[in-house]
Amino acid sequence: MKYYSTRDDSLRLTASAAILQGISSEGGLFVPEEFPKIELSELKGLTYPALAAKILGLYLTDYSAEFLAHATETCYGTAFGEEVAKTVKVHEGLYSLELWHGPTCAFKDYALQLMPHLLVEAKRIQKDESRTLILVATSGDTGKAALEGYKNLPGIEIAVFYPESGTSETQRLQMVTQEGNNVHVYAVKGNFDDAQTGVKRVFTNKEFAAELTQKNCHLTSANSINWGRLAPQIVYYFASYLSLVAQGEIKESEPVDFCVPTGNFGDILAGYYAKRMGLPVGRLVCASNSNRILTDFGESGVYDAAREFYKTSSPSMDILVSSNLERLLLHKSQDAQFVAKLMTSLAGEEKKYEIPEELKQSILEDFAFGACDEAACFAKLAETYKSDNYLADPHTAVALEVAATQQGSAPCVVLSTANPYKFSAAVLKALGESAKLSDMANIAALHALTGAAVPTPLAELSHKTARFGETIRPEEILRVARSL
Ligand SMILES: *Cc1c(COP(=O)(O)O)cnc(C)c1O
């Protein structure tokens, strides 16, 4: 299987080259040449690691089967316990795929536990002996999941930059108590955009790039534009479907809808790959919060990023430029030149683009779009807890609400992307309680109220010592990167 760029279809790269490079030089994202087909009968009864090795093997064809078997066993064999891709019934016809039973209690663990192994192996395959420096600007979940995934890996140094007062206290504690001999964590004065802009400036600094080359070192990021982060997410769609068949909830080959709380469009796009590979997926329902740019796009065919940005209680979905939508536009239009034009238009002064009606209709054959505001999210969170005795975090609650408003005839699986204790203050508020002074107190209060189990990694936070405490200005990110 070879890969080309969404903006240049003359390229052909192997999987390891695409993963090592991350983003194509003209700014496009790497996509596979075709969608490999697989029969459900080949997958029945496999353990999650074996399922992952089988599906990834169809895409990562220059990685050996032995390597994939070993890497998937290392990542998924124990870190998620029995609860890997656990799919539970919320009520008749509605299910929750709980993706937060991993080490950092958010779904990003599925990609960021495996991705580091794929990167180290890509360097070996490509005979790249340089040191890899990973810089991550994070609003919370990505930073912690990346730190856990990359800690103690040889030849790799990782630094995470989070906005000083932009994360939940739990998210901050998760990062500053991070263990490992190659990890660095900094608070940055300002908001997430300031941290992200500061990091981007380091990536585009030519002088620094030359210094790194001299030191036999190269920079990379850990966000979801890398194919190595997207591919592992295809697996849990298959696992969830097979689990519903095994539980007797659905008949084999019966279509199922998946409703996904969406930010960068990576998670839901993985569902599209699963569908194209042959999984009986009905509609992929894209759920947004008050930042409803994707919903407006689905309705009008206009992607317009020149709009107000809202900070919500589902911060991982507070995003205006959903990078992975570019991959869908390529697959649907099959025209890299056209996609390049759209992206130039989005990056230009108008910050928008429009797609032809035909293309919009083609997208709507597979996708539905919906959004809900903060009040509807909180109301749904409370209602689901009271009526179904199911406790959801605010991201999942957005998807539950959109799944209800966009309900079709097929059973629906909502992707539950974070454990509710990660956002205890918001969950308490949604349940009509007041938030306490610290997140540790919020976790205790939420536990007293609901009795839901507190995940061990979060319960242990109060006993851990902070290893990192430095706050820097965005301009200082370069100085910090130089020192690593
Ligand atoms: C990252 C994240 C999302 C959004 O996922 P995308 O792949 O960016 O669409 C949703 N919920 C949570 C909790 C997340 O951490």
The ligand as an SDF file (V2000), in Angstrom:
LIG
                    3D

 15 15  0  0  0  0  0  0  0  0999 V2000
   -9.6090   14.9380   20.8420 C   0  0  0  0  0  0  0  0  0  0  0  0
  -10.9430   14.7210   21.4490 C   0  0  0  0  0  0  0  0  0  0  0  0
  -12.1270   14.7750   20.6640 C   0  0  0  0  0  0  0  0  0  0  0  0
  -12.1170   15.1280   19.1930 C   0  0  0  0  0  0  0  0  0  0  0  0
  -11.5550   14.1360   18.3910 O   0  0  0  0  0  0  0  0  0  0  0  0
  -11.0980   14.4940   16.8670 P   0  0  0  0  0  0  0  0  0  0  0  0
  -10.4100   13.2830   16.3810 O   0  0  0  0  0  0  0  0  0  0  0  0
  -10.1530   15.6740   17.0180 O   0  0  0  0  0  0  0  0  0  0  0  0
  -12.3100   14.8440   16.1060 O   0  0  0  0  0  0  0  0  0  0  0  0
  -13.3390   14.5180   21.3010 C   0  0  0  0  0  0  0  0  0  0  0  0
  -13.4020   14.2480   22.6230 N   0  0  0  0  0  0  0  0  0  0  0  0
  -12.2970   14.1870   23.3970 C   0  0  0  0  0  0  0  0  0  0  0  0
  -12.4410   13.9100   24.8510 C   0  0  0  0  0  0  0  0  0  0  0  0
  -11.0330   14.4120   22.8430 C   0  0  0  0  0  0  0  0  0  0  0  0
   -9.9270   14.3680   23.6370 O   0  0  0  0  0  0  0  0  0  0  0  0
  1  2  1  0
  2  3  1  0
  2 14  2  0
  3  4  1  0
  3 10  2  0
  4  5  1  0
  5  6  1  0
  6  7  2  0
  6  8  1  0
  6  9  1  0
 10 11  1  0
 11 12  2  0
 12 13  1  0
 12 14  1  0
 14 15  1  0
M  END
$$$$
